[in-house]
C-alpha cells in the first residue's frame, strides 16, 4: 500500500518569486489568477519571539529596480542588417583577457553614451573552438561572458538592450548594444 504524497510547502523565497511571476502575467479573458496562500508562521513562546526580533538586522531600504533589458527596435535592427544604418561606434575585444576586456567595455559604453551614441557594436569574436581549434581548450570566453556583463547592475544605467549582430558585422561573435539616452541636467 502506498501513501498519498504530501504536498511540499513553498519556501518564503519561492513564494516571493511566484508573486513576481504572477504579477507579470496577464490572465486569459474570463479567467482570474488565484490568490497565493498567506504565509503561515509557527507560533513561538513570548520570550523566544522577542529574542528573535531583537536579533533581526535593521530593515534595509531597497534600491530602485531597473527595468528589464529590451531588444533592439525592429526598424533599427533591420536597418543595421540591411546596411542602411551603421553602428555609431565599435569596440573590438579580441585578444583581451577578461579583466582587461571588462574594463575596456565599461569605459567604451560610458564614453559612447556621453557622446550621444544610440547603437554601438561590441565585437567579442567567436573563439578558437568555433574555428576548429583544440576541442579541450576553453575558447570563446568573451563571447559567453559579455552578455552577462551587459546585464550587470553596474552597466544597466548605460545599456538598454542588446542583440546578436548581423553576419556582415560578425554574427555570433558580435553584439549590437542599444544605449540609454543621457538625461539632461545630470552630470556624472
C-alpha positions in Angstrom: 0.0 0.0 0.0 1.4 3.4 -1.0 0.7 6.5 1.0 -0.5 9.6 -0.7 2.3 12.1 -1.3 2.3 15.1 0.9 2.5 18.4 -0.9 5.7 20.2 -0.1 5.3 23.7 1.3 6.9 26.6 -0.7 9.7 28.5 1.0 9.5 32.2 1.5 11.9 32.8 -1.4 9.8 30.5 -3.7 6.6 32.4 -2.7 8.2 35.7 -3.4 9.4 34.5 -6.8 6.0 33.2 -7.6 4.4 36.5 -6.7 6.8 38.2 -9.2 5.8 35.7 -11.9 2.1 36.1 -11.2 2.4 39.9 -11.2 4.0 39.8 -14.7 1.3 37.6 -16.2 -1.9 38.8 -17.8 -4.7 36.2 -17.4 -6.8 35.0 -20.3 -10.1 36.7 -20.8 -12.7 35.3 -18.4 -10.0 33.8 -16.1 -8.7 35.2 -12.9 -5.5 34.4 -11.1 -5.7 32.5 -7.9 -4.5 34.4 -4.8 -1.4 32.9 -3.1 -1.9 31.3 0.3 -1.0 33.5 3.1 2.3 32.6 4.8 1.9 30.5 7.9 4.4 31.2 10.7 4.8 28.9 13.6 3.9 30.4 16.9 6.9 30.9 19.3 6.9 31.3 23.0 6.8 35.0 24.0 10.5 35.1 25.2 11.8 33.5 22.1 9.8 35.7 19.8 11.2 38.8 21.5 14.8 37.4 21.2 14.4 36.8 17.5 13.0 40.3 16.9 16.0 41.8 18.7 18.4 39.7 16.7 17.0 40.8 13.3 19.1 43.2 11.3 17.6 46.7 10.6 15.4 46.8 7.6 17.2 48.0 4.5 15.9 50.4 2.0 15.6 48.7 -1.3 17.3 50.2 -4.3 15.1 51.2 -7.2 14.5 48.3 -9.5 15.8 48.5 -13.0 13.6 47.9 -16.0 14.3 44.6 -17.9 16.5 44.8 -20.9 14.6 45.5 -24.1 15.5 44.1 -27.5 16.6 46.5 -30.2 13.7 48.0 -32.1 12.7 46.0 -35.2 13.3 49.0 -37.5 16.8 49.8 -36.1 17.8 46.1 -36.3 16.5 45.8 -39.9 18.5 48.9 -40.9 21.6 47.5 -39.4 21.2 44.2 -41.1 20.4 45.8 -44.5 23.5 48.0 -44.1 21.3 51.2 -44.4 22.5 52.2 -41.0 25.9 51.9 -39.3 26.6 51.4 -35.6 27.6 54.7 -34.0 30.9 53.2 -32.7 32.6 49.9 -32.3 35.0 48.2 -29.9 36.9 45.0 -30.7 37.7 42.9 -27.6 39.7 40.2 -29.5 42.8 39.0 -27.7 41.9 40.7 -24.4 41.8 38.9 -21.1 38.5 39.0 -19.2 39.6 41.7 -16.7 41.0 43.9 -19.4 38.0 43.4 -21.7 35.6 44.2 -18.9 37.3 47.5 -18.1 37.5 48.4 -21.8 33.9 47.6 -22.3 32.7 49.7 -19.3 34.8 52.7 -20.4 33.7 52.4 -24.0 30.0 52.2 -23.2 30.3 55.2 -20.8 32.1 57.3 -23.4 29.7 56.3 -26.2 26.7 57.2 -24.1 28.3 60.6 -23.2 28.8 61.2 -26.9 25.2 60.6 -27.5 25.6 57.3 -29.4 22.5 55.2 -29.7 23.7 51.8 -31.0 27.2 50.5 -30.7 28.9 47.3 -31.9 30.8 45.1 -29.4 33.0 42.5 -31.2 33.8 39.6 -28.9 35.0 37.1 -31.5 33.6 33.6 -31.9 36.5 31.9 -30.2 39.0 29.4 -31.5 36.7 26.4 -30.8 34.3 27.8 -33.3 37.0 27.8 -35.9 38.0 24.2 -35.2 40.9 24.6 -32.8 41.6 22.1 -30.0 38.5 20.5 -28.6 39.7 20.6 -25.0 40.8 24.2 -24.7 38.3 26.7 -23.4 37.7 29.3 -26.1 35.1 31.9 -26.8 35.1 33.1 -23.2 34.3 36.7 -24.1 31.6 35.6 -26.4 30.0 33.9 -23.4 30.6 36.4 -20.7 30.0 39.8 -22.4 26.1 39.3 -22.5 26.3 38.6 -18.7 28.3 41.7 -18.2 25.7 43.8 -20.1 23.0 42.5 -17.7 25.0 43.5 -14.6 23.6 46.3 -12.3 26.7 48.5 -12.9 26.0 48.6 -16.7 22.2 48.8 -16.6 22.2 52.6 -16.3 24.1 52.6 -19.7 22.6 49.6 -21.5 19.0 49.5 -22.8 19.3 46.2 -24.6 21.4 44.1 -27.0 21.1 41.6 -29.8 23.4 39.4 -31.9 24.9 41.2 -34.8 24.3 40.6 -38.5 26.7 38.2 -40.3 28.5 41.1 -42.0 29.2 42.7 -38.6 30.5 39.5 -37.0 27.3 37.4 -36.5 27.6 35.3 -33.3 30.9 36.9 -32.5 29.5 40.4 -32.1 26.6 42.3 -30.4 24.6 45.4 -31.2 24.2 47.3 -27.9 21.5 49.9 -27.6 22.5 52.6 -25.1 20.2 54.6 -22.8 20.0 58.3 -23.5 21.8 60.6 -21.1 19.4 62.6 -19.0 19.6 66.4 -19.4 21.0 68.3 -16.4 22.5 65.2 -14.9 26.3 65.2 -14.6 28.4 62.1 -13.8 
